[in-house]
Amino acid sequence: KTISGLIVGSLISSLSMAAPYTITDLGDLAESTSFGTAINNNGLVVGNYVGVFDTTTGSVEFNSHAFTYDGVNFFDLGTLSPSTSTINSFAYGVNDAGDVVGSSSADISSDMSGTFSERAFIEQNGVMSNLGIPSVGFVSRAIDINNNGIVAGYVSISDDPSASQIIYS
């Protein structure tokens, strides 16, 4: 009984010393579902949002797009294939320079016939660029970026559920 009392006492003590946080509702981009995934030291938030629901068709405009939020405005980062509205993008990390990394579904066919795969991207100064993928890979994702511009992520082969870690530098 003494041990459990010490554990509970320690837990209560550590909870009372926790740093106070203020919760701020960022609102929703385009009145849709949105959520943040990372924040840099300058307060730039990145995340994802679901397209606006179309009541006439009963479907959403797109499944997900990456965004940035600078404390005042949301910015839709679009996708690697901006001409196709059903393509997704996901933001996972941001550095202090505002470079955003994530992944986007992209048409990988040479004739743009609609063969899609997920590709890692970096968005810098309003331009989203495909980071590429090793020749054996099918899916690549950029998960985070440090202040030196080095990107960490992973790649997987379509038939192999395991992933290999990769670095873009």
Beta strands, then each sheet from edge to edge (+ up, - down):
strand 1: 34-39
strand 2: 45-49
strand 3: 53-54
strand 4: 59-60
strand 5: 65-69
strand 6: 74-78
strand 7: 89-94
strand 8: 100-107
strand 9: 116-124
strand 10: 127-130
strand 11: 139-145
strand 12: 151-156
strand 13: 163-168
sheet 1: 1+ 2- 5+ 6-
sheet 2: 3+ 4-
sheet 3: 7+ 8- 9+ 10-
sheet 4: 11+ 12- 13+
end
